[in-house]
Amino acid sequence: MSKPTTRLSHSVPTLLGIAAALAMAAALIMALLVAPREAIMGDIQRIFYPHVAASWAGYLALLVTFVASVLCLRSGDSRHDLLAASSAEIGLLLITAGIVTGMFWARPIWGTWWTWDPRLTTSAVLWLLYAAYFALRNAIDEPSRRARLAGVYSIIAFVAVPLNFMAIRWWRGMHPRVIAQPGGGLTPMMLATLLVNVAAFTL
């Protein structure tokens, strides 16, 4: 009975990897070739699709870290700590992708790579908080103590995620507020491209 279960457990990550690769290929094709050219910003607007998708998926990964940290503190199960750390790695990578793509979008539109806009500032704070999460983990050798302290830290650090998301709604800034009306002000094909990118980055 153990052999089929083992084969199944190995095949699921492989299938997810294949699905993610195919979805990412479709997302890039739609972003670069299928979505219509934006009337004002032109082709540079195509960065919008992976930029938003990476940011969304980063939020989701950090939410998983938050939930896993809560479970770890409640149960003491080291598997929850491993899940929290693994998801935080993915979250930090995706938040980095969101920041970098945003900078490449900002340069031709705003005339600068970076400005201390509320969304950008809170993005920098978010990135630093989770970079510090790994510095904390690396500084503690004892596994159970590391899990407890990292869990408490990540729960507190998660406050930066909704703060980052709400920054453009609470404070005025240069960052566009896209999801502010039905369809986000996008054409049907633009919206479909965004949703495919979100699905691909989520996978």
C-alpha positions in Angstrom: 0.0 0.0 0.0 2.9 2.4 0.6 4.2 2.3 -2.9 1.1 3.8 -4.7 0.9 6.5 -1.9 4.6 7.4 -2.5 4.2 7.6 -6.2 1.2 9.8 -5.8 3.0 12.1 -3.3 5.8 12.5 -5.8 3.5 13.1 -8.8 1.5 15.9 -7.3 4.4 18.4 -7.1 5.4 17.4 -10.6 1.9 18.0 -12.0 1.7 21.4 -10.2 5.1 22.3 -11.6 3.9 21.4 -15.1 0.7 23.4 -14.6 2.6 26.4 -13.3 5.0 26.3 -16.2 2.2 26.1 -18.8 0.2 28.8 -17.0 3.2 31.1 -16.9 3.9 30.6 -20.6 0.3 31.5 -21.3 0.4 34.5 -19.0 3.5 35.9 -20.7 2.1 35.3 -24.2 -1.1 37.1 -23.3 0.8 40.0 -21.6 3.2 40.5 -24.4 1.2 39.6 -27.5 -2.5 39.2 -26.9 -3.5 42.1 -24.6 -4.2 45.3 -26.5 -1.7 48.2 -26.4 -2.7 50.7 -23.8 -3.7 54.1 -25.4 -1.7 56.4 -23.2 1.3 54.5 -21.8 1.8 52.2 -24.8 3.6 48.9 -24.6 5.3 49.7 -21.3 1.9 49.2 -19.6 2.3 45.4 -20.3 4.6 45.2 -17.2 1.4 45.8 -15.3 0.2 42.2 -15.6 3.2 40.4 -14.0 3.7 43.3 -11.6 0.2 43.0 -10.1 0.2 39.2 -10.3 3.6 38.9 -8.5 2.5 41.3 -5.8 -0.8 39.4 -5.2 1.0 36.1 -5.0 3.5 37.6 -2.6 0.7 38.7 -0.3 -0.8 35.2 -0.5 2.5 33.6 0.4 3.0 35.9 3.4 -0.6 35.1 4.5 0.4 31.4 4.4 3.4 32.3 6.6 1.2 34.1 9.0 -1.3 31.2 9.3 1.5 28.6 9.6 3.2 30.7 12.3 0.0 30.8 14.3 -0.4 27.0 14.0 3.2 26.5 14.9 2.9 28.5 18.1 -0.3 26.7 19.0 0.9 23.1 18.3 4.7 23.3 18.4 4.7 21.2 15.3 8.0 21.8 13.4 6.2 21.2 10.1 4.3 24.4 10.5 7.5 26.3 11.1 9.0 24.7 7.9 5.9 25.8 6.0 6.1 29.3 7.4 9.7 29.7 6.4 9.3 28.1 2.9 6.3 30.3 2.1 8.1 33.4 3.4 10.9 32.7 1.0 8.4 32.6 -1.9 6.7 35.7 -0.6 9.9 37.7 -0.3 10.9 36.6 -3.9 7.5 37.6 -5.3 7.5 40.9 -3.4 10.9 41.6 -4.8 9.6 40.8 -8.3 6.7 43.2 -7.7 9.1 46.0 -6.6 11.5 45.5 -9.5 8.8 45.3 -12.2 7.2 48.4 -10.6 10.6 50.2 -10.9 10.9 49.3 -14.6 7.3 50.6 -15.1 7.9 53.8 -13.2 11.0 54.9 -15.0 9.4 55.8 -18.3 6.1 56.9 -16.8 7.2 58.9 -13.8 10.7 59.7 -15.0 12.3 58.1 -12.0 13.1 54.5 -10.8 11.9 55.2 -7.3 9.9 57.8 -5.3 8.7 57.8 -1.7 5.1 57.3 -2.7 3.0 55.6 0.1 2.7 52.3 -1.8 6.4 52.2 -2.6 7.4 53.2 0.9 5.3 50.5 2.5 6.6 48.0 -0.1 10.2 48.8 1.0 9.1 48.4 4.7 7.5 45.1 3.8 10.5 43.8 2.0 12.9 44.8 4.9 10.6 43.2 7.5 10.7 39.8 5.8 14.4 40.1 5.0 14.9 40.6 8.7 12.7 37.5 9.3 15.4 35.4 7.7 18.2 37.2 9.5 16.4 36.3 12.8 16.0 32.7 11.7 19.7 32.4 10.8 20.8 34.0 14.1 19.1 31.2 16.2 20.5 27.7 16.2 18.1 25.9 18.6 15.1 24.8 16.4 12.2 25.1 18.9 13.4 28.6 20.1 13.9 29.6 16.4 10.4 28.5 15.6 8.8 30.4 18.5 10.6 33.7 17.9 10.3 33.5 14.1 6.6 32.7 14.5 5.9 35.7 16.8 7.9 38.0 14.6 6.1 36.9 11.4 2.7 37.4 13.0 3.7 41.0 13.9 5.4 41.6 10.5 2.2 40.6 8.7 0.6 43.9 9.7 2.7 45.4 6.8 0.8 43.3 4.2 -2.7 45.0 4.6 -0.9 48.3 5.2 0.9 48.0 1.9 -2.3 47.0 0.1 -4.4 49.8 1.6 -1.7 52.5 1.2 -3.1 53.8 -2.1 -6.6 54.0 -0.6 -5.6 55.7 2.7 -3.0 58.2 1.4 -2.6 60.2 -1.8 0.3 59.2 -4.0 1.4 58.7 -7.6 0.7 55.0 -7.7 -2.4 54.2 -9.7 -5.4 52.7 -8.0 -6.5 50.2 -10.6 -9.0 48.1 -8.8 -11.3 51.0 -8.0 -14.2 50.4 -10.4 -15.9 47.4 -12.0 -13.3 45.7 -14.3 -10.6 47.9 -12.9 -10.9 50.2 -15.8 -9.6 47.5 -18.1 -10.9 46.2 -21.4 -12.2 42.6 -21.3 -9.0 41.3 -22.9 -6.9 43.3 -20.4 -8.9 41.9 -17.5 -8.6 38.3 -18.9 -4.8 38.8 -19.3 -4.5 40.0 -15.7 -6.5 37.1 -14.3 -4.4 34.6 -16.3 -1.2 36.2 -14.9 -2.7 36.1 -11.3 -3.5 32.4 -11.7 -0.1 31.6 -13.1 1.8 33.4 -10.4 -0.5 31.9 -7.7 0.4 28.4 -9.1 
